[in-house]
Amino acid sequence: MKYHLLILLVLAASPSSTTAYVICIGDGRYAANSTYEANLRRLASTLPAEISSSPQGIRALGYWPHRLRATWECYGGASSCSACIAGGFKKSEGECPNTKEFVFYGRDCYLHLADFRAFERFFRPTLTQSIAAVLALQAVAFAYLLFLFLQEWRQHTRGDSI
């Protein structure tokens, strides 16, 4: 999404303004005839109709791990944007077959499709921080037990009893 404005400026300045660009992102792939592909086809068929009610938005479909998310923005009218989004799905299917993430830049729209990674975005940092906190507490507890052991050992070697 960082390069969104830059590529739009390139599109506007290019001599053939009808050119559309697809960028395949990452190496994530889905299997043919999978639940992910069924969700993708369903989203590709329903999203262009939803464009008329919202010129920009985010739409998620399916359940994890086959959940995908589409982010779009329109620059022309609703009908030209619907056609642009539909064309974006078709062009990306040809240029990025079975790829889970792509970005499409057209004259009238922008479309970003990705698998929905809720676990990685929300739980992984929390889980890593929790593990670090647990390890720190274990180190403190181990140091305290070592201290108690050394105290007991020192008293035992001197012959003192508690």
C-alpha positions as CSV (number, residue, x, y, z in Angstrom):
1,M,0.0,0.0,0.0
2,K,3.1,2.2,0.3
3,Y,3.6,2.4,-3.4
4,H,-0.1,3.0,-4.1
5,L,0.3,6.8,-4.9
6,L,3.6,6.4,-6.7
7,I,2.2,3.8,-9.2
8,L,-1.0,5.9,-9.7
9,L,1.2,8.9,-10.6
10,V,3.1,6.7,-13.1
11,L,-0.2,5.4,-14.5
12,A,-1.5,9.0,-15.0
13,A,1.7,10.1,-16.6
14,S,2.1,7.1,-18.9
15,P,1.4,7.6,-22.6
16,S,-1.0,4.6,-22.7
17,S,-3.3,5.5,-19.8
18,T,-5.4,2.3,-20.2
19,T,-2.5,0.1,-19.0
20,A,-3.1,-1.8,-15.8
21,Y,-0.5,-3.3,-13.6
22,V,-0.5,-6.4,-11.4
23,I,2.1,-7.0,-8.7
24,C,2.3,-10.5,-7.3
25,I,3.4,-10.4,-3.7
26,G,5.1,-13.1,-1.7
27,D,5.3,-16.8,-2.4
28,G,2.0,-17.9,-0.8
29,R,0.1,-20.2,-3.0
30,Y,-3.3,-21.9,-2.8
31,A,-4.1,-25.3,-4.3
32,A,-6.4,-25.6,-7.3
33,N,-10.0,-26.4,-6.4
34,S,-9.4,-25.6,-2.7
35,T,-11.7,-23.7,-0.3
36,Y,-9.4,-20.7,-0.7
37,E,-10.0,-20.7,-4.5
38,A,-13.7,-21.0,-4.0
39,N,-13.7,-18.0,-1.6
40,L,-11.6,-16.1,-4.2
41,R,-14.1,-16.8,-7.0
42,R,-17.0,-15.9,-4.8
43,L,-15.4,-12.6,-3.8
44,A,-14.5,-11.9,-7.5
45,S,-18.1,-12.3,-8.4
46,T,-19.7,-10.3,-5.6
47,L,-17.3,-7.5,-5.0
48,P,-17.9,-5.6,-8.3
49,A,-21.6,-5.4,-7.4
50,E,-20.8,-4.0,-4.0
51,I,-18.6,-1.2,-5.4
52,S,-21.6,0.9,-6.2
53,S,-22.4,1.4,-2.5
54,S,-18.9,2.1,-1.4
55,P,-16.1,3.6,-3.5
56,Q,-13.5,2.3,-1.1
57,G,-13.4,-0.4,1.5
58,I,-12.3,-3.7,2.9
59,R,-14.1,-6.9,2.5
60,A,-13.2,-10.3,4.1
61,L,-14.6,-13.6,3.1
62,G,-14.3,-17.1,4.5
63,Y,-12.9,-18.6,7.6
64,W,-9.3,-18.9,8.7
65,P,-7.0,-20.4,7.2
66,H,-8.9,-19.9,3.9
67,R,-10.0,-16.4,4.8
68,L,-9.1,-13.7,2.3
69,R,-9.3,-9.9,2.4
70,A,-9.8,-7.4,-0.4
71,T,-9.0,-3.7,-0.1
72,W,-10.2,-1.4,-2.9
73,E,-10.4,2.2,-3.9
74,C,-12.2,3.7,-6.9
75,Y,-11.1,6.8,-8.8
76,G,-13.8,6.9,-11.5
77,G,-17.6,6.4,-11.3
78,A,-19.2,3.3,-9.8
79,S,-19.8,1.5,-13.1
80,S,-16.2,2.1,-14.4
81,C,-14.8,1.0,-11.0
82,S,-16.9,-2.2,-11.0
83,A,-15.6,-3.0,-14.4
84,C,-12.0,-2.2,-13.3
85,I,-12.3,-4.4,-10.2
86,A,-13.7,-7.3,-12.3
87,G,-10.8,-6.8,-14.8
88,G,-8.4,-6.7,-11.9
89,F,-9.4,-10.1,-10.7
90,K,-9.2,-11.5,-14.3
91,K,-5.8,-9.9,-15.0
92,S,-4.3,-11.1,-11.7
93,E,-5.5,-14.6,-12.3
94,G,-3.6,-14.6,-15.6
95,E,-0.4,-13.0,-14.3
96,C,-0.3,-14.4,-10.7
97,P,-1.9,-17.9,-11.0
98,N,-2.7,-19.4,-7.6
99,T,-1.0,-16.6,-5.7
100,K,-2.5,-15.6,-2.4
101,E,-1.6,-12.0,-2.5
102,F,-1.5,-9.4,-5.4
103,V,-2.0,-5.7,-6.0
104,F,-3.8,-4.5,-9.1
105,Y,-3.5,-0.8,-10.3
106,G,-6.0,0.2,-13.0
107,R,-7.0,3.5,-14.4
108,D,-10.2,3.7,-12.3
109,C,-9.3,1.5,-9.3
110,Y,-6.9,-0.1,-7.0
111,L,-7.3,-3.6,-5.6
112,H,-5.2,-5.4,-3.0
113,L,-6.1,-9.1,-2.3
114,A,-4.4,-11.0,0.5
115,D,-5.0,-13.9,2.8
116,F,-6.3,-12.8,6.2
117,R,-3.5,-13.2,8.6
118,A,-5.0,-12.4,11.9
119,F,-2.9,-14.8,13.9
120,E,0.4,-13.4,12.6
121,R,-0.6,-9.8,13.0
122,F,-2.2,-9.9,16.5
123,F,-1.1,-12.9,18.4
124,R,2.4,-13.5,17.3
125,P,3.9,-10.3,18.9
126,T,1.8,-10.9,22.1
127,L,2.9,-14.5,22.2
128,T,6.6,-13.6,21.8
129,Q,6.3,-10.9,24.5
130,S,4.6,-13.4,26.8
131,I,7.4,-16.0,26.2
132,A,10.0,-13.4,27.0
133,A,8.2,-12.4,30.2
134,V,7.9,-16.0,31.3
135,L,11.6,-16.7,30.6
136,A,12.5,-13.6,32.6
137,L,10.4,-14.7,35.5
138,Q,11.9,-18.2,35.4
139,A,15.4,-16.7,35.5
140,V,14.5,-14.7,38.6
141,A,12.9,-17.7,40.3
142,F,15.9,-19.8,39.5
143,A,18.3,-17.2,40.9
144,Y,16.1,-17.0,44.1
145,L,16.2,-20.8,44.5
146,L,20.0,-20.8,43.9
147,F,20.3,-18.1,46.6
148,L,18.2,-20.2,49.1
149,F,20.3,-23.3,48.3
150,L,23.6,-21.4,48.8
151,Q,22.3,-20.0,52.1
152,E,21.3,-23.4,53.3
153,W,24.6,-25.0,52.2
154,R,26.6,-22.3,53.9
155,Q,24.7,-22.8,57.2
156,H,25.1,-26.6,56.9
157,T,28.9,-26.4,56.2
158,R,29.4,-24.2,59.3
159,G,27.5,-26.6,61.4
160,D,24.7,-24.1,62.2
161,S,21.2,-25.4,62.3
162,I,18.1,-23.4,61.9
